Amino acid sequence: MKVADLRGILQYVPRFRDRIFVLAVDGEIAAAPNFANILLDLAVLRSLNVKVILVHGAGFQIAQLAEERGVAITNADGTGIIDDPTLKLSLEAATNVLNDVMQGLTSVDLRAAYANVIIAHPAGILGGVDHQNAGRVERVDTQALELFLSQGIIPLIPPIGFDGEGRTFRVNSDAIAVDVAEAMRAMKIIFLTAADGLIVDEEIIRQISIGDVEDLVKKKRAHVAPKLLSKLECAARACQQGVPRVHLINGNVNEALLAEVFSHEGVGTMVYSNEYQQIRRVFKKDVRAVMSLIRESVKNEELVRRTRADILAQIEDYWVLEIDRNLVGCVALHLYPEDQKAELACLYVAKNSEGQGYGKKLISFVEQLAAEKGAQQIFALSTQAFNYFQQKGGFLEVTPDILPRERRKKYDASGRNSKVLAKPLAIQPVAA
């Protein structure tokens, strides 16, 4: 592990300490070879004082048992009709998974306990069909969960619930995870499944807002795999009920859990209920962080040295790209109204966030802002990144003669001999 990677992890530790994560593990993942590595990742979370509640599925194991014994089951994942033979197999499969997970946690020196905390009621008659032994969560025994967590014990919750009369119900594990997370005011739900995340038009979506998930479910329902669709619906419901972040990651990928939790971009799909990524103005409290962000680039003479006073004097010109409350990029826009020109300056993206399109996003942002302010041309000065401006930003190299008089004086005095790049801006329509 690089020192930079460790620093990246450490910035999350204060935020995650003593917070609750609900891990929802599909039965298929619990049976996969990489599950042992997931348990090691879980041990890392616990070492950082993250409280973990583990909810496991058993659909994969139920289907396997049914095939081995030649039993016809009515439903494996707990979302359909559960007749008596299916319930019997469900209980056996869930118990087997529970024991396997318990053994695995013990092997990485973690304490865990079966948590009988799901009070359920019958799913009832849906669409005119009696769902028999299928159940829904009525209540979560939060007092028991809090007791386990306070003692450093990981509660294990199987996809089974009981009512006040001793009846047993098969309950979908994803639905349990949502209700547990809501009841315990968890910071995150992490769904560990066999999919890489949400893929739309052959491209994985790294972050998506709850509103966009709801639109996707309505408009492109047929284009999303049924299992993933169910998790997206659960993710949206969780966010509606107050869970800030829900993650969908591939549990077959080694270190996926830690990579998702301790990086800005992650490796799967994150559904969020509030602003996750934004470009905003720099505040006075940000100036030190901005200077730290660009320090290496200034040292390498990629950017002009700026003092704290320099930035404060033009603070309204500076903007930062913030991801999950971490500054990962910055840019400045200096306007020359008399010449109807604007300068794109101090463009920088943190090394560990390169290759994600953030630089292009910052360029597009300042171009739009400049056009809105009445600029008809935008220019940039560069000693080392001119290829980037040309290839990614559509800038062309021009002579210093295009610079506004005031800026030309500074250019000549600097002695940097920067290349000058420029491009025209689309004229913004005037509102009627």
N, C-alpha and C positions, 0 to 999 in steps of 0.2 A: 504494500500500500504506500502511495506517495504521501509526503507531508501535507501537500495541498488537499489531498482527499480527506485526510484526518481532520484538517481545519474545517473542511466543508461539513463534515459530520458534527463537529463540536459546536457549530453555530446553531444546530437544531436542538442540542441537548437541553439547554435551559427551558426551551419552549415545550419539550415533550416530557420533561421530568414530572413524575407523579400523575400524568394524564393517562387516560384509558384508551387502549386500542382493542377493537374487537376483530379477531382473525376468524374469517369464515372459510373453512377448508373443505373443498369438495371431496367426496369419498374417493374419487379417482386420483386426486393428488395425495391423499393420505396413504394410498396403496402404491404410489410411484417411488422409484429409486431416490429421487431428489428430496423426498420428505425428510430424510435424516438431516440434510443440509438446512432445510427450513427450520428445523428444531434448533440447530446451532445458531441460526439468525435470531430466533426467538430468545435464545439465551443472551445474545448481545443486547437485545432490547431490554431484557430484565436487568442486565448489569448496569444499564443507564437509567434505572428506576422508572422505566415505562411499565405501567400495569397492563397486563394482557389477559383478555378473556378469549378462550378458544371455543368456537362453535364448529362442529364437524358434521359433514353430510354422510350419507351411507347409500346413496342411490346406486353407485357403481357396485358395491358389495351385495346389495339386495338383488340386482339383476344377475350377478354372478351366481349367487346361491340358488336362485330360481332356475337358472339354466342347468346347474349341476344336479339338482334334485328333480328336475322335470316338473316343477310347479308353475302353473300359469298365474302370474300376478296381474293385478289390475292397474298398478302404477308404481314407479320406482322412486320418483323424486319428491313425493309428498304433496303434489299439486293436484292430483286427481282422486278417483275413487280408491279407497283402501278397504278391501274386503278382509275377512278374518284370516285366510291363509297369507295374504300379503302383509298384514300386521304382524303375524307370527314371525315371518322371515325378517321383517323390518327390525323387530326387537333383537333377534339373534345377530343380525348384521351390525346393528348399532353397537351392541355390546362388544362384538369382536373389534370394531374400529376403536372404541373407547379404550379397550385394554391395550391395543397396539400403540395408541398415542401416549397412554400413560407410561408404558415401558420406554418409549422413545424419549419422553421428557426426563424420566429418571436417569437415562443413560447420559444426558447432558447436565446432570446435577441440578435439575429443576424440580421443585415440589409442585404437585398437581393433585386435584381431587375432582371426582365426579360431582357435578352440581345439579341436583334435582330442583331446578328453580323455575321451570316453565309450567305455569298453570294454564291449562288449555281448555277449550270447549269445542264441541263438534263443529266441523265446517258446515254441516247441515245439508239442506237440499238446495242445490245450485242448478239453475236451468232445468228445473223439474226432476233432477236426478239426486238421489240420496248418496252422499259421499261416505257414508258409513263411519269408518274409523279414521278418516282424515280429520285433522284438527287445526285450530287456529290459536294463536297466543292470546290468552285473556289477560294474563298478568305475569310480570317477572318478579321473582322474589329478590328484590334489590338488597334487602338486609343480609341475606345469606351471601350474596356475591361480595358485598362490602366487607363482610367478615373474612372471607377467603383472601381478598386482595390486601387487607390490612395486615395479614400474617405472611405475606409474600408467597401465597399459594395461587397457582394458575387454575381458575375454574374451567372444567371441561364440560361442555353442554352438548349432549347428543340430540338428534332430531326427533325427540320424543317428548310428549307432554302428558300431564295427568290432570284430571279434574278433582273436585272435592269429594267425589264419590268413589274414587279409586279407579276410574276408567282410564285406559291408556289410549293415546292418539299418536298417529304418525304426523309430524309437523315438518314442513319444508324448512331446511336449515338456513337458507338465505333470509326467509321471513323472520326466523328466530333471531338472527344476527341483527336485523334492523330494530326489532323491538327491544332487544337487550341493549343495543347502543343508545337508543332513545332513553330508556329507563335509567341507564347509568351515566347519561350525559357524556358519552364517549367522544373523544376528539376525532377518531377515525374508525371506519370499517374498511378492512382489507379483504377482498374476495380473492382467494387463491384458487384458480381454475385452470383448465387446460388451454385456454385461449390467450393470445398475446395482448388482448385488449379490444377496444372498439375499432373496427376497420371499416372505413367508408371510402368507396372508390379506390380500393387497393392501397389505401394509406392509413396508417394507424393514427388515431386521434389521441394525443397525449393529455390534453386538458379539455374539458367540456363543461359548460355551465348547466345548471339544472334546467334552465329554460330551453337550452338547445337540445338536451336529452328528451324533454317532453315533446318538442317539435319532431325530433327524429323518430321517436316511438310512434307518433301519429302518422307522419308522412312517409317514412321509409321502413315501416314495420316489416314488410315482406323481404327486405334486403338484409335484415339482421338475423343471425342464427338464433333459433328459439331459446337455447340455454343462455346465451348472452343477453337476449332481449329481457328475459326474466330478471337477470342481475341488474340491468340498466333500470328497469322499473323499480326494483328494490332500492337501487342507489338514489333514484329521484325521490322516492318516498322517505328515505333516510334523511336526505337534505331538507325536505319539507318539514321534517319533524325535529330539525335542529342539529343534525350531525354535520359539522363543517365540511368534511372531506370523505369521499368514498373512493377507494382504489380497486381497479380490476387488473390483476397481474397473472402472468403465467407461472404457476407453481412448479413447472418442470424445468424452469431456468434457474441455474445455480446463482445465488446471491441476489435474485430478483427482489426479494423482500427488502433487504437493506438498501439496494439501489433505488427502489421506489420511494422509500421513506426518507432517505438522507441525500437526495439530490433535487435540484430545481425541476428538472424535466422528467425524471423517473424513467421507467422502462415499460410501463403499461398505460392504462387510461385512468385519469383522475376526474371524478365528477365533483364539482364544488358548488357551494350554495352562496358564496359571496365573491367579491373581486379577488382574483388570484394573480392575474398578470395585468399590469397597467403601466402606462407612461404618464408620469406626473411631474410637476414643477419641483425644482430643488428647494428645500427649506434650509434655513440656517443650520439646523441640527445635522443636515446631511453633508455639509461641506467637507468635514474631516473624512467622511467615508468616500466621497468622490475623489478627494486627493489621494487617498490610499488606493482606490481602484485604478487610477491612471498612473501611479508612481512608476511602475516598471516601464510603461510606454514612454514616459517622459525621460527616464534614464536612458532608454535606447534611442532617444531623439526622434521618436515617431510622432510625439505630440509636443507642442510648445509648453515650457514650464509655466505653471500658473500658481500664484501664491493664494493663500486664503483670502487676502484682501482683494486680489484680482477677481476672484469668483464672486465674492460678496458685492463688489461694485457693480457687477452685471448679473446678479443672481436671477433676475427675471428671464434672462436669456437661456438658462440652463435647465435641462430636463433629465430625468433618470428613468430607466426601465427597471421596474420592481417586480420581482416574482416571489410570491408568498412572503412578502415583507423583506426580501433580500435584494439589495441593489446589485444588478448584474451588468448594467450598461449605462452610458450617459451620452449626451449630445448637447451642443449649444447652437442657437440660431441667433445670429446678429443681423439686425435689419438696417438697411440704408435706404430710407423712404424716398429721399430726393432722387436717387438713382433708380428706384424701383427694383433694387437688388437685395439679395440676402446671402449671408455666408453660413454654410454648414461647418461647424467647428467642433473640436473636442469629441469626435466620435470614437467611442471605445466600448468594447464588450469584453467581459472577464474571460480569461483563457479557458476556464472550465465550462464556459457556456458558449464557446465558439461552435460554428457549424449548425446552429439551430435557427438561423435566419433572423437573429435579433438585430444585427447591424442593418440589414435591409429594412427591417421594420422601423428602426429609428430614422433612417433616411426618408422613408415614405412619410413618416409622421411630420418631420420638419418641412418637407416639401409642401405638404398640404397646408401646414400652418403658415408658411411663407406666402403661399398663394392667397390664403385668406386675408393676410395682412397687406396685400396689394403688390407684392413682388412679382416681377415678370421673369426674373432670371435668378438662379441660385448658383453659387460657386463654392469651391472648396480648395484649400491649399494642402498639399501633401508631399512629404519627402520619401515615404516608403509604401504608402497604401494606395498609390494612384491606380494601380491595376485593379484593385478592388472597386474603387469608385467607377472605373470605366466598365468593368465586366458586370458588376452587381447593381450599380446605380444608374448606368446609362449616361454617365458624364463624358464629356469630350475635352481633350487637352486644348487649351487656348493660351493666348499670350497674356502677360500681366497687365496689358493695356486696358483690359475690360474691368479691372478693379476700380471701385470708387476711389476718388482722390485721397480721402482720409486713409483708406485701407492700403492704398499703393505706397504711401509714405511709410507705414509700418512694415510693409513687405520689403521695401528697399533697405530699411534700417536693420532688419533682423539678420540679414546675411545668410539665411537658411537656403535660399535659392530653391524654394519649394516649387513644384509643378502646380500650375493653375488649371483647374478643371471646372467646367460649367455646363449647365443645361437650361433650356427654357422651361418655364412653368406654365401649366394650363391656367388660363384666365378663369377665375371663379365667377359664376353668374351672380349678378346683383339681385337680391330678393326684391320682389315687387311690393 
